Amino acid sequence: MTIRDSAIAKLQQLPEPLLQEVSDFIDFISQKHLAKTAESQSKEKLIEAWLKWFEGVDNLEVTTAEPSNKQLRPFGLCAGEFTVPDDFDAPLPEDLINAFEGK
């Protein structure tokens, strides 16, 4: 199975709301790649690359995923096994935020 086949198989398993996020990310990395190559390509080659990309997007076929045979887990499986602290939504301490941000 090629990387393309694997990616398509994963896309077909995603729920509909996540497909927009994936589509946006694909647009982002495509633009990022084109921006990198823009510096080294002539204007004509860049226009040709954009046209090719838009043609590819226009030819995409979006299908819905086959329904899964898996049953959803019922709500409340862990009821009473843990409690959410009252300060769960409180802002994190500044030193912890800095650690996550690598400061």
N, C-alpha and C positions, 0 to 999 in steps of 0.2 A: 504494500500500500504506500503510495507516495504521500508526501507532506500535504499536498493539496487535497488528496482524498481523505486523509485523516482530519484536516481542518473542516472540510465539508461535512463529514460524519458528525463531528462535534457540534457544528452549527445546527444540524438537523435535530439535535437532542435538546437544544436550548429552548427555554420558554420564550414566547413572543416578546415580552418586555425587555429581555436581555439582548435581543437581536439588534435593537436600535443602538445600544451601547457598543456592540461589536462593530456595527456599520460605521459609527462615528470614529472608533479607534482605527479602523482600516483607512478611513479618509485621512486621519491624522498622520499615520505612518507613511501613507502614500505621498502626502504633501511634504512631509519631512524628507523623504527620499528624493523627491523632485527638487526640493530646495538645495540639497547637498549637491546634486548633479548639475543644477542650474549654473553654478559658478564655472564649471568646466565645459559646458556645452554652448554652442552657438544659439542664438535666438530661434533660428529655424528648427533646430533639433528639439529645443524645449517646447515649442508650439506643437511639433509632431508628437512628442511624448504626452502632452496634455490631451491632445485629440484622441490618441490611442487609449488613454486612460478613460476618458469620457465614453468612448465607444464601448469599452469593456463594461463600464458601469451600466450603460443602457441595455446591454445584452444579458445582464444577470437575471437569473430566474430564482425567485424566492418561493420556496414551498414550505408548507407546514410540516412539522415533524409528526411521525407516526405516533399515535398514543402509546404510552408506556403501559406495560402489563403490571408494573409495580403498583402496589396499593400505597396510598399515602398513610403516614403514621398518624394515629389518632392524637388529638390534642389531650394534654393533661397527663402524659405518661410519667412525668417527673413531679406531679403535683405533690406538694408537701415535703419534697426532698431537699429543697433549698429555698432561701429567701433572698430577694434582691434588696441590697442596702438602701436606706433612705437617700443617701448621698450619691447614688449611682450616676445621676445626670450632672453632678457637680463638676466644674472644670478641674482638669488635672493639675497637679502642682507644677510650677514653672520649671523646676529642675528635671522632672520627668519628661516634659515637653521638649526641653533642650536636648535631653539624651536621645529621644526619638529623631530629632532633627539633626543630630550629629554635632551639636554645638558644644 
